[in-house]
């Protein structure tokens, strides 16, 4: 099976950060894979923000421009479903060594992509260690974090930082069986002429003194506003939230994180950004936003609008709706004025009562226990308007690869008319 994966490891005072993000924007798929390492946390936070802003610019303008500093940075951008337009950014730092498929790369621009990058903070990595890494990769039995754990036992340096990036490397199906991955997909549907949904999944891995912390970030945004402004709203909100969360998580890696406060601040910051865009573009743009941070055994959910988050309990074969739709009909149902069935056909069933782009939107925060046998699904209303919850649960527990389950959900909504854009994120075992 082909996978895209990254991992970082740091021993000593250096901090190493690996970011692996995938996004669907305006019906196009993008990947960002980066490795950043330095001893200065403030500098790493700044570099991370620059990488994410460059990723956004790359998506909106098709151009990549990165202000390199002395921090070791590797950033790989992939656009579309193939790798034709892929490239490796210039690697200008003198402190770090970059290896591409076991071959050292100079500081000059490299215009082709290999399958694996090995990035090290030490020039003196011995050739035999690189050969071992190559053998690990060729055996197809190790993911990047496994290889780094093995590599750390081979080096003699007290201060050592390294990262490994897989770009579409083939691994054995068995080693993915007990691993969780996230998969996102957005489809234009059957009736719309453009896709106003945006979605992003990211893994942020922070390593210091040999200790790794892994955070999963999932975001779905469903834009509205017409004249092409709906997709602007969803895209801008998505990146505003992601940039804020990444900076906070990395910047406070040595302290306890208040995820509830962080999510509220991230969404509020995104709302201010959308309000500023409305004024500048003379637009009525708005967007829903449903997001999750998964860390250790908790899922922290932030929610505005009528996109949804579900948790599937595989042991009980049950699905639980975590979020509440911010819609007029939901208020009417709770007040006992109409029934749940009547809400499906109510003439004002699409009226949203809270969204980014409104002044003081309602922001809901939910904190859920998240066990290893549970799965998390985020989606736009293009799915839930046409597919019942029991049908979603039935597809989620099927013995299929995670990408096939997501696409089956979207295909079912399209077979029933696909009246809206359909976006789904699933965080679950790659193979059940």
C-alpha positions as CSV (number, residue, x, y, z in Angstrom):
1,X,0.0,0.0,0.0
2,X,1.2,3.5,-0.8
3,X,1.4,5.9,2.2
4,X,2.4,9.5,2.7
5,X,3.9,9.9,6.2
6,X,6.4,11.9,8.2
7,X,8.0,11.8,11.6
8,X,10.6,13.7,13.6
9,X,12.9,12.8,16.5
10,X,15.1,15.0,18.6
11,X,17.5,14.1,21.3
12,X,18.9,16.9,23.4
13,X,17.9,20.6,23.5
14,X,16.7,20.8,19.9
15,X,13.1,20.8,19.1
16,X,12.0,18.8,16.0
17,X,8.6,19.3,14.4
18,X,7.1,17.3,11.6
19,X,3.8,18.5,9.9
20,X,1.9,16.3,7.5
21,X,-1.2,18.1,6.2
22,X,-3.7,17.3,3.5
23,X,-6.3,19.7,2.2
24,X,-9.1,19.8,-0.3
25,X,-9.7,23.3,-1.5
26,X,-12.1,24.1,-4.4
27,X,-12.2,20.4,-5.4
28,X,-8.4,20.1,-5.6
29,X,-6.2,18.0,-3.4
30,X,-3.0,19.4,-1.8
31,X,-0.4,18.0,0.5
32,X,2.1,19.8,2.8
33,X,4.9,17.9,4.4
34,X,7.5,19.8,6.4
35,X,10.2,19.2,8.9
36,X,11.5,22.0,11.1
37,X,14.3,21.7,13.7
38,X,16.1,24.2,15.9
39,X,16.9,24.8,19.6
40,X,14.8,28.0,19.7
41,X,11.1,27.4,20.2
42,X,10.1,31.0,19.2
43,X,12.0,30.6,15.9
44,X,10.4,27.3,15.2
45,X,6.9,28.7,15.8
46,X,7.7,31.6,13.4
47,X,9.0,29.2,10.8
48,X,5.9,27.0,11.2
49,X,3.6,30.0,10.6
50,X,5.6,30.9,7.5
51,X,5.3,27.4,6.1
52,X,1.6,27.3,6.6
53,X,1.1,30.8,5.1
54,X,3.3,29.7,2.2
55,X,1.1,26.7,1.8
56,X,-2.0,28.9,1.6
57,X,-0.3,31.2,-0.9
58,X,0.7,28.1,-3.0
59,X,-3.0,27.0,-3.1
60,X,-4.4,30.4,-3.9
61,X,-1.8,31.7,-6.3
62,X,0.0,28.6,-7.4
63,X,3.3,30.1,-6.2
64,X,5.6,29.0,-3.4
65,X,7.7,31.7,-1.7
66,X,9.5,30.9,1.6
67,X,11.7,33.3,3.6
68,X,14.3,30.9,4.9
69,X,16.3,31.6,8.1
70,X,18.9,29.6,9.9
71,X,16.3,27.0,11.0
72,X,16.5,23.7,9.2
73,X,13.4,23.5,7.0
74,X,12.2,21.1,4.4
75,X,8.8,21.8,2.9
76,X,7.2,19.7,0.2
77,X,4.1,20.9,-1.6
78,X,2.1,18.6,-3.8
79,X,-0.7,19.8,-5.9
80,X,-3.4,17.8,-7.5
81,X,-3.8,14.0,-7.6
82,X,-0.5,13.3,-9.3
83,X,3.1,14.4,-8.7
84,X,3.8,16.2,-11.9
85,X,4.0,19.7,-10.3
86,X,5.7,18.5,-7.2
87,X,9.0,20.2,-6.1
88,X,11.4,20.4,-3.2
89,X,11.9,23.8,-1.8
90,X,15.3,25.3,-1.7
91,X,17.2,24.0,1.3
92,X,19.5,26.9,2.3
93,X,20.4,26.2,5.9
94,X,24.1,25.4,6.5
95,X,23.3,23.5,9.7
96,X,21.4,20.6,8.3
97,X,22.0,17.8,5.9
98,X,19.3,16.5,3.5
99,X,19.4,13.1,2.0
100,X,17.1,12.1,-0.9
101,X,16.9,8.3,-1.3
102,X,20.3,7.8,0.4
103,X,22.0,10.5,-1.6
104,X,23.2,13.8,-0.1
105,X,21.7,16.9,-1.8
106,X,23.5,20.1,-2.2
107,X,22.0,23.5,-1.3
108,X,21.0,24.0,-4.9
109,X,17.4,23.8,-6.1
110,X,16.3,20.2,-6.7
111,X,13.5,19.9,-9.2
112,X,12.6,16.2,-8.8
113,X,10.9,14.3,-6.0
114,X,12.2,11.1,-4.6
115,X,10.3,8.6,-2.5
116,X,12.0,9.3,0.8
117,X,13.8,12.1,2.6
118,X,16.1,11.7,5.5
119,X,16.9,15.0,7.2
120,X,19.5,15.3,9.9
121,X,20.9,18.0,12.1
122,X,24.4,16.4,12.0
123,X,26.6,16.3,8.9
124,X,28.4,13.2,10.3
125,X,25.7,10.6,9.8
126,X,27.7,7.6,8.7
127,X,27.0,5.9,5.4
128,X,26.3,2.6,7.1
129,X,23.5,4.2,9.1
130,X,21.9,5.5,5.9
131,X,22.3,2.1,4.4
132,X,20.4,0.6,7.4
133,X,17.6,3.2,6.9
134,X,17.4,2.3,3.3
135,X,17.1,-1.4,4.2
136,X,14.3,-0.6,6.7
137,X,12.4,1.3,3.9
138,X,12.9,-1.5,1.4
139,X,11.6,-4.1,3.8
140,X,8.3,-2.2,3.9
141,X,7.8,-3.2,7.5
142,X,8.4,0.2,9.1
143,X,6.8,3.6,9.3
144,X,8.9,6.8,9.7
145,X,8.6,6.9,13.5
146,X,9.7,3.2,13.7
147,X,12.8,4.0,11.5
148,X,13.7,7.0,13.6
149,X,13.5,5.0,16.8
150,X,15.9,2.4,15.3
151,X,18.1,5.2,13.9
152,X,18.4,6.9,17.3
153,X,20.0,3.8,18.7
154,X,22.7,3.9,16.0
155,X,24.0,7.4,16.4
156,X,26.5,8.5,19.0
157,X,25.7,12.2,19.3
158,X,24.1,13.6,22.4
159,X,22.3,16.3,20.5
160,X,20.7,14.8,17.5
161,X,17.6,15.8,15.4
162,X,16.3,13.9,12.4
163,X,13.2,13.6,10.3
164,X,12.0,11.1,7.8
165,X,9.4,11.8,5.1
166,X,7.7,9.2,3.0
167,X,6.2,10.4,-0.3
168,X,4.0,7.6,-1.6
169,X,6.2,4.8,-0.2
170,X,4.8,1.3,-0.4
171,X,4.5,-0.5,2.9
172,X,3.0,-3.8,4.0
173,X,-0.7,-3.8,4.6
174,X,-0.2,-5.7,7.9
175,X,1.8,-2.9,9.6
176,X,-1.1,-0.4,8.9
177,X,-3.7,-2.7,10.4
178,X,-3.4,-1.4,13.9
179,X,-2.5,2.2,12.9
180,X,-4.9,5.1,12.8
181,X,-4.9,7.5,9.9
182,X,-7.1,10.4,8.8
183,X,-8.5,10.7,5.3
184,X,-10.4,13.7,3.8
185,X,-12.2,14.1,0.6
186,X,-14.5,16.8,-0.9
187,X,-16.8,16.3,-3.8
188,X,-18.6,19.0,-5.8
189,X,-21.8,16.9,-5.9
190,X,-24.2,16.5,-8.8
191,X,-25.9,19.9,-9.0
192,X,-23.4,22.6,-8.0
193,X,-21.0,24.3,-10.4
194,X,-18.4,25.0,-7.8
195,X,-17.2,23.5,-4.5
196,X,-17.5,25.9,-1.6
197,X,-16.4,23.3,1.0
198,X,-12.9,23.0,2.3
199,X,-11.3,20.4,4.6
200,X,-7.9,19.7,6.1
201,X,-6.3,17.0,8.1
202,X,-3.0,17.4,9.8
203,X,-0.6,15.5,12.1
204,X,1.7,17.7,14.1
205,X,4.5,15.7,15.8
206,X,6.8,17.5,18.2
207,X,9.9,15.8,19.6
208,X,12.2,17.0,22.4
209,X,14.6,15.0,24.6
210,X,13.5,11.9,22.8
211,X,9.8,12.4,23.8
212,X,7.2,12.6,21.1
213,X,3.8,14.3,21.3
214,X,1.4,13.7,18.4
215,X,-1.6,15.9,17.7
216,X,-4.2,15.3,15.0
217,X,-6.1,18.2,13.6
218,X,-9.3,17.8,11.5
219,X,-11.3,20.7,10.0
220,X,-14.4,20.9,7.8
221,X,-15.7,24.3,6.5
222,X,-18.8,24.8,4.3
223,X,-18.8,28.2,2.8
224,X,-21.7,30.4,1.5
225,X,-22.0,33.8,-0.1
226,X,-22.2,33.4,-3.9
227,X,-20.0,35.0,-6.6
228,X,-17.1,32.6,-5.6
229,X,-16.9,34.0,-2.1
230,X,-18.1,30.9,-0.3
231,X,-15.0,29.0,-1.2
232,X,-12.9,32.0,-0.1
233,X,-14.6,32.1,3.3
234,X,-14.2,28.3,3.9
235,X,-10.5,28.3,2.8
236,X,-9.6,31.4,4.8
237,X,-11.3,30.2,7.9
238,X,-9.6,26.8,7.6
239,X,-6.1,28.2,7.3
240,X,-6.7,30.9,10.1
241,X,-7.7,28.1,12.5
242,X,-4.9,25.7,11.4
243,X,-2.2,28.4,11.7
244,X,-3.3,29.5,15.1
245,X,-3.5,25.9,16.5
246,X,-0.1,24.9,15.1
247,X,1.6,28.0,16.5
248,X,0.0,27.4,19.9
249,X,0.7,23.7,20.1
250,X,4.3,24.1,19.1
251,X,4.9,27.3,21.1
252,X,3.6,25.8,24.3
253,X,5.0,22.3,23.9
254,X,6.7,22.5,27.3
255,X,3.5,23.3,29.2
256,X,0.0,22.0,29.7
257,X,-2.3,23.0,26.9
258,X,-5.8,24.4,27.5
259,X,-7.5,22.9,24.4
260,X,-10.9,24.5,25.1
261,X,-9.4,28.0,25.3
262,X,-7.2,27.4,22.3
263,X,-10.1,26.3,20.1
264,X,-12.3,29.2,21.1
265,X,-9.5,31.6,20.4
266,X,-8.7,30.0,17.1
267,X,-12.3,30.1,15.9
268,X,-12.8,33.7,17.2
269,X,-9.6,34.8,15.4
270,X,-10.9,33.1,12.2
271,X,-14.2,34.9,12.5
272,X,-12.5,38.3,12.8
273,X,-10.6,37.4,9.7
274,X,-13.8,36.6,7.8
275,X,-15.5,39.8,9.0
276,X,-12.5,41.8,7.7
277,X,-12.8,40.0,4.3
278,X,-16.5,40.8,4.1
279,X,-15.8,44.5,4.6
280,X,-12.9,44.6,2.1
281,X,-14.6,42.5,-0.6
282,X,-18.1,44.0,0.0
283,X,-19.3,40.5,0.4
284,X,-21.9,38.5,2.4
285,X,-19.5,35.5,2.7
286,X,-19.8,33.2,5.6
287,X,-18.8,29.6,6.5
288,X,-19.6,26.9,8.9
289,X,-16.6,25.3,10.7
290,X,-16.4,22.0,12.6
291,X,-13.0,20.9,13.9
292,X,-11.3,18.4,16.2
293,X,-8.0,18.0,18.0
294,X,-7.2,14.5,19.0
295,X,-4.5,14.1,21.6
296,X,-3.9,11.0,23.6
297,X,-7.3,9.6,24.7
298,X,-9.4,12.8,24.2
299,X,-11.1,14.5,21.2
300,X,-11.6,18.2,21.6
301,X,-14.4,19.5,19.2
302,X,-15.1,23.0,18.2
303,X,-18.2,23.8,16.2
304,X,-20.0,26.7,14.5
305,X,-22.9,26.1,12.0
306,X,-24.5,22.9,10.6
307,X,-21.5,20.7,9.7
308,X,-21.3,17.8,12.0
309,X,-18.9,15.6,14.1
310,X,-19.7,11.9,15.0
311,X,-18.0,9.3,17.1
312,X,-18.4,5.7,16.1
313,X,-18.1,3.1,18.8
314,X,-17.1,-0.1,17.0
315,X,-17.5,-2.4,20.0
316,X,-21.2,-1.4,20.4
317,X,-21.7,-0.7,16.7
318,X,-23.3,2.7,17.6
319,X,-22.8,6.2,16.3
320,X,-23.1,9.3,18.4
321,X,-23.7,12.8,17.1
322,X,-21.4,15.2,19.0
323,X,-22.4,18.6,17.6
324,X,-25.7,20.4,17.5
325,X,-26.8,22.1,14.3
326,X,-27.0,25.8,14.5
327,X,-30.2,26.1,12.5
328,X,-33.6,27.6,12.9
329,X,-35.3,24.2,12.6
330,X,-33.2,22.8,15.4
331,X,-34.4,25.6,17.6
332,X,-38.0,24.8,16.6
333,X,-37.6,21.1,17.3
334,X,-36.1,21.8,20.8
335,X,-39.0,24.2,21.5
336,X,-41.5,21.4,20.6
337,X,-43.0,23.5,17.8
338,X,-42.1,21.0,15.0
339,X,-41.0,17.4,15.0
340,X,-37.7,16.0,13.8
341,X,-39.4,14.6,10.7
342,X,-41.1,17.9,9.9
343,X,-37.7,19.7,10.2
344,X,-36.5,17.7,7.1
345,X,-39.1,19.4,4.9
346,X,-39.5,22.8,6.6
347,X,-39.3,25.7,4.2
348,X,-36.7,27.4,6.4
349,X,-34.7,24.2,7.0
350,X,-31.5,25.8,5.5
351,X,-31.5,28.9,7.7
352,X,-28.3,29.0,9.8
353,X,-28.3,30.8,13.1
354,X,-24.6,30.8,13.7
355,X,-21.6,30.9,11.3
356,X,-18.2,32.6,10.8
357,X,-18.9,35.9,9.3
358,X,-21.5,36.8,11.9
359,X,-20.9,39.1,14.8
360,X,-20.4,37.0,18.0
361,X,-21.3,33.6,16.5
362,X,-22.2,30.8,18.9
363,X,-19.1,28.5,19.4
364,X,-19.8,25.1,20.9
365,X,-17.0,23.1,22.6
366,X,-17.2,19.4,23.3
367,X,-14.6,17.2,25.1
368,X,-15.1,13.5,24.4
369,X,-13.3,10.4,25.6
370,X,-11.8,8.8,22.5
371,X,-10.7,5.2,22.8
372,X,-8.6,3.2,20.5
373,X,-11.6,1.2,19.2
374,X,-13.5,4.4,18.3
375,X,-13.6,6.4,15.0
376,X,-14.2,10.1,14.5
377,X,-16.1,11.5,11.4
378,X,-16.5,15.2,10.4
379,X,-18.7,16.1,7.5
380,X,-20.7,18.9,5.8
381,X,-24.5,18.8,5.5
382,X,-24.1,17.6,1.9
383,X,-23.7,14.1,3.4
384,X,-26.1,14.2,6.3
385,X,-29.0,15.7,4.3
386,X,-29.1,12.6,2.2
387,X,-27.5,9.8,4.2
388,X,-29.0,8.5,7.5
389,X,-26.9,8.1,10.6
390,X,-27.3,4.3,10.7
391,X,-26.1,4.1,7.0
392,X,-23.1,6.2,7.9
393,X,-22.3,3.8,10.8
394,X,-22.7,0.8,8.6
395,X,-20.2,2.0,6.0
396,X,-17.7,3.2,8.7
397,X,-17.5,-0.3,10.2
398,X,-17.0,-2.1,6.9
399,X,-13.7,-4.0,6.5
400,X,-12.3,-1.7,3.8
401,X,-9.4,0.7,3.6
402,X,-10.2,4.1,5.1
403,X,-10.2,6.0,1.7
404,X,-12.7,3.5,0.3
405,X,-15.1,4.0,3.2
406,X,-15.0,7.8,2.8
407,X,-15.6,7.6,-1.0
408,X,-18.4,5.1,-0.5
409,X,-20.2,7.6,1.8
410,X,-19.8,10.4,-0.8
411,X,-20.9,8.1,-3.6
412,X,-24.1,7.2,-1.7
413,X,-25.0,10.9,-1.3
414,X,-24.4,11.5,-5.0
415,X,-26.6,8.5,-6.0
416,X,-29.4,10.2,-4.0
417,X,-29.1,13.4,-5.9
418,X,-25.9,15.1,-4.6
419,X,-27.7,18.4,-4.3
420,X,-24.9,20.1,-2.4
421,X,-21.1,19.8,-2.0
422,X,-20.1,16.8,0.1
423,X,-17.1,16.7,2.4
424,X,-16.1,13.9,4.7
425,X,-13.1,13.4,7.1
426,X,-12.6,10.0,8.8
427,X,-10.1,9.3,11.5
428,X,-9.9,5.6,12.0
429,X,-7.8,2.5,11.5
430,X,-6.3,2.5,8.0
431,X,-7.5,-1.1,7.7
432,X,-10.0,-2.7,10.1
